[in-house]
Amino acid sequence: MKKMDILLIAVLAAAMSAGTADAEIITPAAAVASTEYLALVGPGHLIDPARLNASNQHIPRAWGGNWLATDGWNTEDHWVYIDLGAPCELDELRIWNYHEDAGPRIPELLGRGVKACSIWVAPEGAMLPTAGQVADEFTAANGWTQVWSGELDPGPSTIAPVPPIGPTNVFELAGQTGIRYIAIDIDSRWGPCAFTTKSAGLSHIQVTGRSSIATNPAPSNARRAVKIDKVLCWTPPGAYAPSGYEVYLSSDRQKVAAGDASVNVTASDADADATNTQYASTSALSNATEYFWRVDSIVDGKAIPGRTWSFRTKLQTNNLGFEEIVFVKRKPYSSDHNYSVVNNGTSADRFLAE
């Protein structure tokens, strides 16, 4: 290789590194798909961070860990899109094609993975397809922009044992700003398998970039057993430098989601303080109560609404008179991937008084 070629590669690598240095993983608000084979393999798996390990690798499992569309439609009628929750500056789109550890005695399922497809992005206000319908919304006239078309790389063999893997495809989307939706319009799959011929599936979709809203709530969204004196924290939006924040907190979800002034709690705390990304409640929270909260970022004098998060406070157990409850559940008739009866015996769920 010539020295000039090596230098060019080094420059390009440095440029890519610089372009992604401040990018963060954006947690989507929702994933919507044309169909699902069963609820067990719905599109929610595509954006569930619990499916990834600490090395950002997808963890395979037998059934139930991927999105798989119905086999009753033609493959070219399937699609999926993710909602980032707010307009974002994009950096990378990472896709994990179908990745399953099918288990013993199960034939190869690799053919379920998406092959030919196109990738589209859209801002707020774009026309969105509806689950259960063949989509024709992915057009420029409906607010969508096509950023790629071709064939995705397949995932690995599904014959056990199957190791965790990183993304099978990574797309550079730097320069795409104000994007809220990312769609994959499917044209074909990699081939037939013993159980399906037309359905198509993916395992995970991850987006990096800079969000326009506050992210990384602490306590994490839907967290349980939170102390009533817990300080609420968040990460500033990457796309802007807010001059301050407005925090809404209440047990009334509708009021928080609507930004009702009666549940705005930050007049003397985070408001008008760009460096303060936490809120300590000035009034006592109640035990065993679900609370909802949201953080709006103040940019150029305007509030950019954040997502509505939730947490549930701890149950006060000091005087219940027990230390542990054990529930034993019997599971005599579950099923393996071949839909045959398996005797799994019994197991215990243990609950400690907190």
Disulfide bonds with the S-S distance in Angstrom:
none
